[in-house]
Amino acid sequence: MSGDQEVVLHGRDAWGAPRTWRLRTTGTVEAGSVLRTAEGKLNTGDRVVLRTLPPASAVQPEISQVWLDNEIRAVTRTTRLYRAERPPAELPRLLGYQFDSDKPFALLTGYSSTGAATAVGRLLDSQRTEFTVSLLRALAHLDAVDLVHGNVGLPALRLDGSSVRLVNFEHAVLGGEPSRSGVWPPAHHGDDVLAAGRLLYEVYTGVPTTGDGHPSGTAVPWLRSLLSGVFADNPHERPSAVDLLRRVNAAAPAPSDDQDAALHRGRARFDTVRSVKSAGYPPQAPPSATAAGPAPRPHDRMGAER
Amino acid sequence: MTRLVDVVDLRPGASSGIDPDGPAIRNVASRIVVVDLASRSAENHSRYHQLATIGQVREIVLVLVGPMTTDEHGSPALRLSSMLGQACVTLWVGSEVGVRWEGGTDRGRQSEPEVEDGLADLLRVLGSRPVFDEVVRRVREIPFHVASPATDVVHPSVQPAELTTLLLRALRQMSGTNDQAPASEEPAAGKRAGTGTAAAVVPRSPLHRRRAAAQQRLADAVAATAALRRWNGAFTTGGDAACERVALAGAALEAHRTIALEAVSLVQRLPAPDDDALAAMGVPHPQAVDHSAVAATTGALLKGRLRSGSLLGASRALRHLANSQAGRDANVNAFTTRVALERPESARANRWSPVLAVLPVVLATCFATAALPVSGIAAGPVSAALWLGLLAFLLTRRPPGGPATGKVLAVVGATAVAGVAGGLLVPPMVPVPEPFEALVCGLSVLVSLTALVLVWRAQVDRWTSTLLLGQAATVHEGLVGLVDEFVVGRQGSADLRRRTADAALLLAGGCDDVRAVFTETCSESPVDGDVRTGNHHDLVDVIHRDLERISTTALDESVRAIASGAPLTAEPGLVALRARTLTKEYVDYLRRSGGHRRPPMGAVDARGALEEAFWEDSVDARRVLKASGREEMRQLCHLSDIRRLNPDWSGVRVIRFAPEHVLELFGVIGHEIVDTDQDVVGVLRLVPLRRDVVRRVAPPLSADPGGDL
């Protein structure tokens, strides 16, 4: 896929409705990702990013298919759980996907294709704080929807000024699922926090952390207090992204939207009708509790959708 | 740097020099060295024509490589195309390795097989414009303008390949993946930028008012408790008033604590302290920044780290400087909770002890007065009433604490009644005189009053011991110190620290950019860095200094921007562009002129040691410069070719050349030695060919000189 190319894509949007997109791709870009990434423009003029399988010669198709599925699943989840009116600027949004054809793809809203590696080195003081807050907000968003990115690092970051967008979700899984094809321990949000901590340490000091993830040099006191606990061996003992946001005096991002909100009115009506029908039957539990029931676990929702 | 002499290599498979088919050929220098095979020289007419007709080309040195061909009679001949015309002189290199030959009747010897390419040496020295011009001038004095060259070239310092290796090593060292110096071990420059000392909390600001109020109230409370303890404390002050003062002091201290902590949290807030909010509290605005001082601090750190380490080390040290601008967070642990001025559960034990201690006195005085034979009947009850009355008064004026008033009065009353009753009921033993009775009454009153004052004191002391006024004063002083040193000092230097941090980060980013350029230069270099090198400490040091200067020059713009006080932005690519240009020019210069002459972008005053070392090691250079041309030299032909040369000394031409600094060093300027701009000292011997071996060949009439061959 090199050079300008007209592409017509058939797939589904984040809510499962069939859609067709016409776009002009402007060639594959190096995106620091194992998936093939191309920039493009819809015929509406909106910039998009098209993520597809890498060539079969590079990676076994079964493996790359899992990566693309991970990306589709994760971005569908963030897109659905955050309402379109106020999408988190720190995460990509899904326009559409296709996973059960021979040419699967994920179509995302456009973001800069170049990694943040060199740009991060040029951030000035206040911009570094904005960068930090922005990165932590991205993690807090993921934490809120129970996703673990699994590959937080400079190649997966895009910088717009000093604010971050976290992309490349090919290794993203739900918390507790086996990370990276099952050979790694169960994914935990602490994994992303650790990776972000190493990244921040490197960005602030210019000194990379050692292989086991611990800072190699001495850091200034406030950086130590910002990252305190982040390098704990047990992911459960690491602070959450929201904890870290608090340490930099930044507010936690708004919680994800209640996707059952649309059902509330219907449920209320069900309760009313039911109470009318069952009038006269003395033993009756409080209607709202029984009718609404426990909210479905996020896993179940995802499972049902797949 | 524009090249003054270009090389065009027409040999098949040649990769160096200017591509004769490329676009660059139209922009060659006015002097060109054309390299071709001797065997093809009679056929390349159109190519020669093309070169000779380039407008700016004035002089051509044609270097023909390889054995001669034969003429129409089968005898060896060097066939020369006539297309290059009068602008051209020709050097014939029969063998690139050459033979050792003294000239004259010497028959020559084979060169050592490992000797390096003589043709490369020749082309290299021809690349110097003065040498080129001299070669053209001297070969024109030779028949047919054709000569066989002999070379003796000495690199005064190091071989080119060795120099490249040293350069690569220095580049890697400057990029510095192994810079182990920890960033935290910075000298004074690594400390925080100076803190403002002159500033103080603005008078009559909220912060100042609350501080003064807390101070005043605490002093009031201390004074009130002291007054309460005096013998007449119950009359003048009273417990309630003292209690109220203490409460007021507590409230004032709390107000002070709140605003001080708010100021602390504002001043150490991320991303940036809220200057206006702090100013509203009474913390003065940050002091103006001395931008040239910031530029000096950061620039000095940069240069110091480059001198002792590498770009990586400099980048880390600068980042550390930036990070340390934030300073330590204030230790507010001592002030996190509200300061209570009274211990909550205060000295419950022995609440009755002063009362119990006074009971015997009550009993004794009441008994003694009531037992008086004459006045006992009146004095006893009066004594009891006096006790109860004064005690009741003290109890209403007492500070909080101690047993309930009613109980105390009941117990004391019962004791007094018991004393009076006992005194009245005991029959008088002996008659006592009246003055004695008066004395007993007076003593009783005195003892009673003394006991009451002591009881009052005990009561007040017990209450005072539950107060934490001393501790409160310490907290107050702590808060004052916190605000003065931490908040005001920090806020005073806030702009300076922000600017210093930004400046350091700007330079750190620049260091990373330069580093990337150096790394890129290393990876682009065609020579593998594994050539064995001698001990060239001085030269390595000079190259390091040069690279330092290139780094700082590339960052000059940034330092100027810092000093100017303009808003800082890291323009991506500017530093890298500058560094790339400088580095490329430097590498070209080094490859051409060696490390001994200071390149325009090189370090100043770095080459003294190098010259000294050179002076000691320059035996070869001196020998070459003294050469007459009759010594054994490397004649670039085969042994069998010697007989085709004309060794008659009158026709031989000798050119000696050396760089200016060598000439100066040896004091030989003006001894007919060509001043080359390259790092070579050498001698060229140009020997004419015998007249019968040179043939001029014109292109066939049918051939179109401009067409393709």
Interface residues (C-beta under 8 A of the other chain):
Chain A: T118 A119 G121 R122 L123 L124 D125 S126 R128 T129 E130 V133 Y204 T205 G206 V207 G217 T218 A219 V220 P221 W222 L223 S225 V248 N249 A250
Chain B: P182 A183 S184 R269 L270 P271 A272 L312 S315 R316 R319 H320 A322 N323 S324 Q325 A326 G327 R328 D329 R498 A501 D502 L505 L506 A508 G509 D512 A516 L568 T569 A570 P572
